[in-house]
Amino acid sequence: MWQFFHRLSSPPYFYGFAGRLVPWLAVPAALLALAGLYGGLVLAPPDYQQGESYRIIFIHVPSAWMSLFIYMVMATAGAISLIWHIKLWEAVAVSSAPIGAAFTFLALVTGSLWGKPMWGTWWVWDARLTSELILLFLYLGVIALYGAVEDKRTAARAVAILALVGVVNIPIIHYSVEWWNTLHQGPTVTKFDAPSIHVSMLIPLLLMALACKLYYVVVLLVRVRHVLVDREQSSRWVAELVK
Amino acid sequence: MKRSLTRAFLFLLRRDLMLAYRRRAEAVNPLLFFVIVVTLFPLGVGANPNLLQTMAPGVIWVAALLAALLSLDSIFRSDFEDGSLEQFLLSAHPVSVLVLSKVSAHWLVTGAPLLLMAPILGVSLGLGGNVIWMLFLTLLIGTPVLSLVGAIGVGLTVGLRRGGMILALLVLPLYVPVLIFGSNAVEMAATGLPATAQLSILGALLALAAALAPLPTAAALRLSLS
């Protein structure tokens, strides 16, 4: 078991392993997404309050979940790479940032699109929206830092430090924003007091969440492979690969 | 050993303060920036006294935050350029303690003057006596946090040729909690409510930042110099 993990940390082995794994994950991801979308957009009944507009949750909620999940993965990978100096985990941390930023952006855009018919405005300075926006800024900071440092090995370690600082700050930011919102403005947004969601909506939602997770893993593996090849340009296994 | 660490801390502090004293003109810049930014707001939103009074806590806090951000780069810049930073990293003392010393000196030079100017700006925006006292208190507790957290960002970007914009991008999201509790405490005081909760949280943030922030800063400096 441990031997397998040790071997997995070696870039050439991981390159091959990930390459073989990708189709096995990509196909289930696509199937789950299809099933989830069909269940969510066709089978699930319209909501008694929100009509058809609620259907955006099948994209919105999984994206919002992923946005936090990926930051945690990034910080964990960063910690591992800082502690044990494993190249593979540096690549994981670095490759996660753009995917996480994309999911965060998607969550914000879909939320905004949903807010227009529901709240009558594109944007509300609501606690959750604001902390999601700040999360996006944190991601963009990570991406900008990685792009700015010339030596990519150093850049990856800088990203790891920043991700760890961010992960300590995320709860603080989240709770301070919540505090700020509850004190500044009254509840202009009538909070839908979470009615226990119906099974016909819950199942497609969970399917979509699973599809998003698998999609993340697939894209992550592909990106990590690219980073590894780029990093190891001068090594023998890459030369043999190209040949 | 402990005594020599204290001595190193104080020595570095004195050295940085001396250097800042020799370059007095530079130290005034963040202060001027602070004053000018606050002056721009009445010009931009109109001179309605009520509006200015409501906006004052936020305006002064945002201006202080930007002034802190702008002055951050000078924490390590000159030491990075003349090579003394490498000497610090090579010294026998823990780098995080030296970082804490440098950040303290930096705050005394750039942060503390803001405290003295803020009450005057508060008066100009129509804040009352006890509100100004609260403003002073929140800035006193809050601006060191800005320096401490900002130092992490400076550590990461000091090796870059054009790190300024990236520094802002890295550091500003992390400033959000301080801004929220700082300006909120002043607003509370303006409406006559107690603001002990906000002050306590600001104090907690300061304790947390003072204890934790020097560690990633030291790691980042090592990285930037490797």
Interface residues (C-beta under 8 A of the other chain):
Chain A: L82 I134 F137 L138 L140 G141 A144 L145 A148 V149 T154 R157 A158 I161 L162 L164 V165 G166 V168 N169 I172 I173 S176 V177 W179 W180 L183 H184
Chain B: I152 L156 T157 G159 L160 R162 G163 I166 L169 L170 L172 P173 L174 V176 P177 I180 F181 N184 I201 L205 L212 P216 A219 A220 L223 S224 S226
